[in-house]
Amino acid sequence: MSTQADSANGGRFQTAVTLTHESAKAALDAGLSCIATGAMEVDCAPLTQFDSSAVAVLLAWQRAATARGARLGVVNLPSGLASLAQAYGVDTLLTFRH
């Protein structure tokens, strides 16, 4: 997964199109790198293929943001991924923005 940071857009980065078990480690590392440099929002608009690994990655990114004293904003979350987070009972741990 490649993420793209946009410092001109308030420290936002984007997911790739796919976030599944196969790409989770790369996605995690890329997002953590963005968060370490100040990004506090992830745009999931490109995300069309995902599995439960995406929930785990979002939670890990949230933990990293919390460690920096902030909450990670999640925008444009696909409804199917929001449903997965709700099914696992972790949707309240994430900050969804529209």
Secondary structure, 3 states (H helix, E strand, C coil): CCCEEEHHHCCEEECCCEECCCCHHHHHHHHHHHHHCCCCEEECCCCCEECHHHHHHHHHHHHHHHHCCCCCEEECCCHHHHHHHHHCCCHHHCEEEC
